[in-house]
Amino acid sequence: MNPLARLRSTLAGPFAPRALFALALACVVFLGWSRASFREARGDEGTFLAMTRSLVRDADLAFDARDLARAEATEPRPSLILQRSGGGVAYSKPVLYPLWSAPFVALFGPWGMLVANVAALVAALALARAALVARFGAADAEWLLFTFAGAGVLPAFAGWRMTEALQLALALAAVALTLLPPGDGKGIARAGAPLVGGLLAGLLVSLREPNALVAAAIVAGAWVGGGRRRALRVAAGAAAGYLLALALTWGLTGAANPYKAPRSSFDATTGYPVGESAERALARFGDDDALATSSLGALPDDFDLRRSGYSALYFLVGRHSGALAYFPGAMLLFLVALARPRARAAVAVGGFAALALFYLVWIPSNYFGGETFLANRYALAGLPLALAAVSRPVRRRTLAVAWLVAAVAAGSAIASVVFVAPFDRSIHSHVHAGLFRALPYESNASHLEGRTDRYWS
């Protein structure tokens, strides 16, 4: 067999996409292990860690003397987001993630939340593979799936002990189950998939309210691809999933929506609303619902089209958050769908665009989710819609573009991290040298580690 024929044979089989995905995982592990921030509780991680431990040890999410003792025994003292309810004080974050991760923490201890993240993502990838194989065949399905998941930083989100990995898994599984054509398969694949997919979409909304835009796109895609009855099943499942999450939240915290309850953050400086510092700390609780998406109007009072326009540029090519640099696999699939416009592709691309637009309009200075994350965590839930947008197999040479971008980005990141390791071990150390320096700095961002090179005023 001549070399060209051997190359074609390799690309046609399952080895190449799996090998590329394994290489991407190796890069993620290397970069993650070289950063001190992955070994610390950053941002909301402290609250989710405390919630999970409270479920494992106390079987509740109330913040009481036992939780205070654990907080005071932790160094440094954690920053916790708590809410006041009729029953006292409780943790004030979505309960679904700690409920999912608690059994893993009970089994695996400190590594339990990372194991829970990996388990959720692996299960979602397996569902997505089954759905794509049913549509395109095994070879094309694996190229699509592994390009989506591996050409970029998606695997890295398993390293954060927060809801992001679970959001990505729920969105991917929901898209996969609603992708199955009506009548294909047996049992759940025939009748139950729309309901289960909708249920997962409803749970996804409970983790972050703007994800309702993704759920709406999934319902609309089910209508376009399978008709009204299929869409109604998906919608019914989504409603049931969201109501289930509300009921669980109410039962465990005393409020149906953690973002609607009087809430505040507490740490060693403020004291905690239990124990000796309780009286002073309790005064920090507010009584408004300004953080709830459901309370927003049509436009923010301080809407600035110019600022949102700059953020849209950074959303695509920003140094710390640009989707084309950090999610090239998913973005390539969206571009392919736009090149071959069909109704399902329009719905999928529109759903992702609507999610992006929400954050660009409402939080233009923090549309990406803060300084403790890579890339754009707020966009994660919309990325699996890229798989729904693809209506036919994508040529290998086209997919190679995403892998080339990912390879260049990974090589630059590794070189930067190795070069600056003695000086900076932060989560954004990969942008200090190499090709990321050529990308525009998010000059209007309010939450970037170091907050250097800011020019917006």
C-alpha positions in Angstrom: 0.0 0.0 0.0 1.5 3.4 -1.0 1.8 6.1 1.7 -1.2 8.2 0.4 -3.5 5.1 0.4 -2.2 4.2 3.9 -3.0 7.8 5.1 -6.5 7.6 3.6 -7.1 4.2 5.3 -5.9 5.6 8.7 -8.2 8.6 8.4 -11.1 6.4 7.5 -10.8 4.3 10.6 -11.3 5.1 14.3 -7.6 5.4 15.2 -6.9 9.0 14.0 -9.7 10.9 15.9 -9.2 8.8 19.0 -5.5 9.5 18.9 -6.0 13.2 18.4 -8.5 13.3 21.3 -6.0 11.4 23.6 -3.3 13.9 22.7 -5.6 16.8 23.5 -6.3 15.2 26.9 -2.6 14.9 27.5 -2.1 18.6 26.8 -4.9 19.5 29.1 -3.5 17.4 31.9 0.0 18.9 31.5 -1.3 22.5 31.5 -3.6 21.8 34.4 -0.9 20.2 36.5 1.4 23.1 36.0 -1.0 25.7 37.5 -1.3 26.2 41.2 -4.8 27.6 40.8 -6.1 24.1 39.9 -5.0 22.9 43.4 -6.9 25.6 45.2 -10.6 26.5 45.7 -11.2 29.5 43.6 -14.3 31.6 43.1 -17.5 29.6 43.7 -15.6 26.4 44.2 -15.5 27.0 47.9 -19.3 27.1 48.1 -19.8 24.0 46.0 -17.2 22.1 48.0 -18.9 23.1 51.3 -22.3 22.2 49.9 -21.1 18.7 48.8 -19.4 18.1 52.2 -22.6 19.2 54.0 -24.7 16.7 52.0 -22.2 13.9 52.6 -21.7 14.5 56.3 -24.9 16.2 57.5 -27.4 15.1 54.8 -28.6 18.7 54.4 -27.7 22.1 52.9 -28.4 24.2 55.9 -25.4 26.2 57.2 -25.2 25.5 60.9 -22.5 24.9 63.6 -21.2 21.8 61.9 -20.6 23.7 58.7 -19.0 26.6 60.6 -16.6 24.2 62.2 -15.6 22.8 58.8 -15.1 26.4 57.5 -13.0 27.4 60.4 -10.8 24.3 60.1 -10.1 25.1 56.4 -7.1 27.3 55.5 -7.5 29.7 54.0 -11.0 30.2 55.2 -13.5 29.7 52.3 -15.6 32.3 50.7 -19.2 31.0 50.9 -22.4 32.3 49.3 -25.3 31.9 51.7 -28.9 32.8 51.8 -31.5 33.5 54.5 -34.6 31.5 54.4 -37.5 30.8 56.7 -35.7 27.9 58.3 -32.5 29.8 59.0 -29.4 30.1 56.8 -28.6 27.8 53.9 -26.1 27.6 51.0 -27.2 29.7 48.0 -26.1 27.9 44.8 -27.9 25.5 42.5 -28.3 22.2 44.4 -28.1 19.8 41.4 -24.3 19.8 41.2 -23.7 18.9 44.9 -26.4 16.3 44.7 -24.6 14.8 41.7 -21.1 15.0 43.1 -21.9 13.9 46.8 -21.9 10.1 46.1 -18.5 10.5 44.4 -17.1 12.5 47.2 -18.3 9.9 49.7 -16.5 7.2 47.6 -13.4 9.0 46.4 -12.9 11.8 49.0 -11.1 15.0 47.8 -11.0 13.7 44.2 -14.7 12.9 44.2 -15.9 16.1 42.5 -13.4 15.7 39.7 -14.4 12.0 39.2 -18.1 13.2 39.2 -17.2 15.7 36.4 -15.4 13.1 34.3 -18.3 10.6 34.8 -20.9 13.1 33.6 -18.9 14.0 30.6 -18.1 10.4 29.6 -21.7 9.5 29.9 -22.8 12.4 27.7 -20.1 11.7 25.1 -21.3 8.0 25.0 -24.9 9.2 24.3 -23.7 11.7 21.7 -21.7 9.0 19.9 -24.7 6.7 19.8 -26.9 9.5 18.4 -24.3 10.5 15.8 -23.6 6.9 14.8 -27.3 6.4 14.1 -27.2 9.5 11.8 -23.8 9.3 10.1 -22.2 5.9 10.7 -19.3 5.1 13.1 -16.4 6.7 11.3 -17.9 10.0 10.5 -19.6 10.1 14.0 -16.3 9.7 15.8 -14.6 12.4 13.7 -17.4 14.8 14.4 -17.6 14.0 18.1 -13.9 14.0 18.9 -13.3 17.1 16.9 -16.0 18.9 18.8 -14.8 17.6 22.2 -11.0 17.5 21.6 -10.2 20.4 19.3 -10.2 23.1 22.1 -10.3 23.3 25.8 -13.6 21.5 26.6 -11.9 18.6 28.5 -10.3 21.2 30.8 -13.6 22.0 32.4 -13.6 18.7 34.2 -10.9 20.3 36.4 -13.2 22.9 38.0 -15.3 21.7 41.0 -18.3 23.8 39.9 -21.3 23.3 37.6 -19.6 23.9 34.3 -18.8 20.2 33.5 -22.3 19.1 34.5 -23.8 21.9 32.4 -21.8 20.8 29.4 -22.7 17.1 30.0 -26.4 17.9 30.4 -26.5 20.0 27.2 -24.6 17.4 25.2 -26.8 14.6 26.4 -30.0 16.6 25.8 -28.9 17.4 22.3 -27.9 13.7 21.7 -31.2 12.3 22.8 -33.2 14.8 20.8 -31.0 14.2 17.8 -32.2 10.6 17.4 -34.6 10.5 14.5 -38.2 9.5 15.3 -38.6 5.7 14.9 -34.9 4.9 15.1 -33.8 2.3 17.7 -35.9 0.6 20.2 -37.3 1.4 23.6 -36.1 4.7 25.0 -34.5 5.6 21.7 -38.0 5.5 20.1 -40.4 6.9 22.6 -38.5 8.0 25.7 -35.6 9.9 24.2 -37.5 13.2 23.7 -38.8 13.1 27.3 -35.5 12.2 28.8 -33.7 14.8 26.6 -36.2 17.4 27.6 -35.8 16.5 31.3 -32.0 17.0 31.0 -32.6 20.3 29.3 -34.8 21.4 32.2 -32.2 20.4 34.7 -29.7 22.4 32.6 -31.8 25.6 33.0 -31.9 25.1 36.8 -28.1 25.4 36.9 -28.1 28.8 35.1 -31.3 30.6 34.0 -30.0 31.9 30.6 -29.6 28.3 29.6 -33.4 28.5 28.9 -32.3 29.8 25.5 -30.5 26.5 24.9 -33.5 24.5 26.0 -35.7 26.6 23.7 -33.4 25.8 20.8 -33.6 22.1 21.6 -37.4 22.2 21.6 -37.4 24.1 18.4 -34.9 21.7 16.8 -37.1 18.8 17.9 -40.1 20.5 16.1 -38.1 21.1 12.9 -36.6 17.6 12.9 -39.4 15.5 14.3 -42.7 17.4 14.3 -45.0 19.0 16.8 -45.6 15.8 18.9 -41.8 15.2 19.4 -41.3 18.9 20.3 -44.2 18.7 22.9 -42.5 15.7 24.5 -39.2 17.5 24.7 -41.0 20.6 26.2 -42.9 18.5 28.7 -39.7 16.8 29.8 -38.0 20.2 30.1 -40.8 21.6 32.3 -40.7 18.4 34.5 -36.9 18.7 34.9 -37.0 22.3 35.8 -39.9 21.8 38.3 -38.0 18.9 39.8 -35.0 21.0 40.4 -37.1 23.8 41.9 -38.7 21.2 44.3 -35.3 19.8 45.3 -33.9 23.3 45.9 -36.9 24.3 48.0 -36.7 21.2 50.1 -33.0 21.5 50.7 -32.6 25.3 51.1 -36.0 26.7 51.8 -36.1 28.8 48.6 -37.0 27.6 45.1 -34.4 29.8 43.4 -31.1 30.6 45.1 -30.8 33.8 43.1 -34.1 35.1 44.3 -33.5 34.7 48.0 -31.7 37.3 50.3 -28.1 36.2 49.9 -24.5 37.4 50.3 -21.0 36.2 50.4 -19.1 35.5 53.7 -15.4 34.8 54.5 -12.9 35.2 57.3 -13.1 39.0 57.1 -16.9 39.3 57.3 -17.5 36.3 59.6 -20.1 33.7 59.1 -23.8 34.0 60.0 -23.6 31.4 62.7 -21.7 31.4 66.0 -20.0 34.4 67.6 -20.0 36.6 64.5 -23.6 35.8 63.5 -25.2 39.1 64.4 -22.7 41.2 62.4 -22.7 38.8 59.5 -26.5 38.5 59.3 -26.7 42.2 58.6 -25.0 41.5 55.2 -28.1 39.8 53.8 -29.9 41.8 51.2 -33.6 41.6 50.3 -33.6 42.1 46.5 -33.5 39.7 43.6 -31.3 41.8 41.3 -29.2 38.7 40.5 -32.1 36.7 39.2 -32.4 36.4 35.4 -36.2 36.2 35.7 -36.3 39.7 37.1 -34.5 41.4 34.2 -36.1 43.8 31.8 -35.8 44.0 28.0 -32.5 46.0 28.2 -30.2 46.9 31.1 -30.5 50.5 32.3 -26.8 51.1 31.5 -26.8 49.4 28.1 -23.9 50.6 25.9 -23.9 49.4 22.3 -20.3 50.3 21.8 -19.1 48.3 24.9 -21.2 45.3 23.8 -19.8 45.6 20.3 -16.2 45.4 21.6 -17.3 42.4 23.8 -18.7 40.7 20.7 -15.2 41.0 19.0 -13.5 39.6 22.1 -16.1 36.9 22.4 -14.8 35.6 19.0 -11.1 36.4 19.1 -10.2 37.7 22.6 -6.9 36.6 24.2 -8.5 35.1 27.3 -12.0 34.2 26.0 -12.1 34.0 22.2 -14.3 31.2 21.0 -12.3 30.7 17.8 -9.1 30.1 19.7 -10.5 28.1 22.7 -13.4 26.2 21.0 -12.3 25.8 17.4 -13.9 22.4 17.0 -17.4 23.6 17.9 -17.1 26.9 16.1 -16.0 25.1 12.9 -19.2 23.0 13.0 -21.3 26.1 13.4 -19.5 27.6 10.4 -20.1 24.5 8.4 -23.8 24.6 9.3 -24.0 28.2 8.1 -22.4 27.3 4.8 -25.2 24.7 4.3 -28.2 26.4 5.8 -31.1 24.3 6.8 -33.9 24.8 9.3 -32.3 22.6 12.0 -28.9 24.4 11.5 -30.6 27.8 11.7 -32.3 26.8 15.0 -29.0 25.5 16.5 -26.9 28.4 15.4 -29.6 30.8 16.5 -29.8 29.2 20.0 -26.0 29.6 20.5 -26.1 33.2 19.1 -29.0 34.0 21.5 -27.1 32.7 24.5 -24.0 34.7 23.5 -26.1 37.8 22.9 -27.7 37.7 26.3 -24.3 37.9 28.0 -22.9 40.5 25.6 -25.9 42.8 26.3 -26.4 42.1 30.0 -22.8 41.5 31.2 -20.5 43.0 28.5 -17.7 43.4 31.0 -17.9 39.8 32.2 -19.6 37.9 29.4 -17.1 35.0 29.9 -17.6 34.2 33.5 -14.8 35.7 35.5 -11.1 35.5 36.1 -10.9 32.0 37.6 -11.8 30.2 34.3 -10.3 29.5 31.0 -12.1 30.7 27.9 -15.8 31.4 28.2 -17.7 29.3 30.7 -21.0 31.0 30.1 -21.0 29.8 26.4 -20.5 26.2 27.3 -24.1 25.1 27.5 -24.7 26.3 23.9 -21.7 24.6 22.3 -23.3 21.1 21.9 -25.9 22.7 19.6 -23.0 22.6 17.0 -23.6 18.9 16.7 -27.3 19.4 16.1 -26.5 21.9 13.4 -24.6 19.4 11.3 -26.9 17.8 8.7 -24.3 15.6 6.9 -20.8 14.3 7.4 -18.0 16.8 7.4 -15.0 16.3 5.2 -11.8 15.3 7.1 -9.9 18.2 5.5 -12.4 20.6 6.9 -12.2 19.1 10.3 -8.4 19.3 10.1 -8.7 23.1 10.2 -10.0 22.9 13.8 -7.3 20.5 14.8 -4.7 22.8 13.3 -6.0 25.8 15.2 -6.1 23.7 18.4 -2.6 22.4 17.9 -1.2 25.9 17.3 -3.0 27.2 20.4 -1.9 24.2 22.6 1.7 24.6 21.4 1.7 28.3 22.2 0.1 27.7 25.6 2.6 25.0 26.6 5.5 27.2 25.5 4.1 30.2 27.4 3.5 28.2 30.6 6.9 26.6 30.6 8.6 30.0 29.9 6.7 32.0 32.6 6.3 29.2 35.2 8.9 30.7 37.5 7.0 34.0 37.6 3.3 33.2 37.2 1.3 30.0 37.9 -2.1 31.6 37.4 -4.9 30.2 35.3 -4.1 32.7 32.5 -0.3 32.1 32.4 -0.7 30.7 28.9 -1.3 34.1 27.4 1.8 35.9 28.6 4.0 34.7 25.7 3.6 33.0 22.4 0.8 33.5 19.8 -1.9 34.4 22.3 -0.2 37.8 22.6 -1.3 38.5 19.1 -4.9 38.3 20.0 -6.7 41.4 21.3 -6.8 41.9 25.0 -10.3 42.2 26.5 -9.9 45.8 27.4 -13.4 46.2 28.7 -13.3 43.2 31.0 -13.8 43.7 34.7 -12.7 40.3 35.8 -9.4 39.2 34.4 -6.6 37.8 36.6 -4.0 40.5 37.1 -6.2 43.1 35.4 -3.2 44.3 33.3 -3.3 46.1 29.9 -6.8 47.6 30.5 -7.6 50.6 28.3 -11.3 50.9 28.5 -12.7 53.9 30.4 
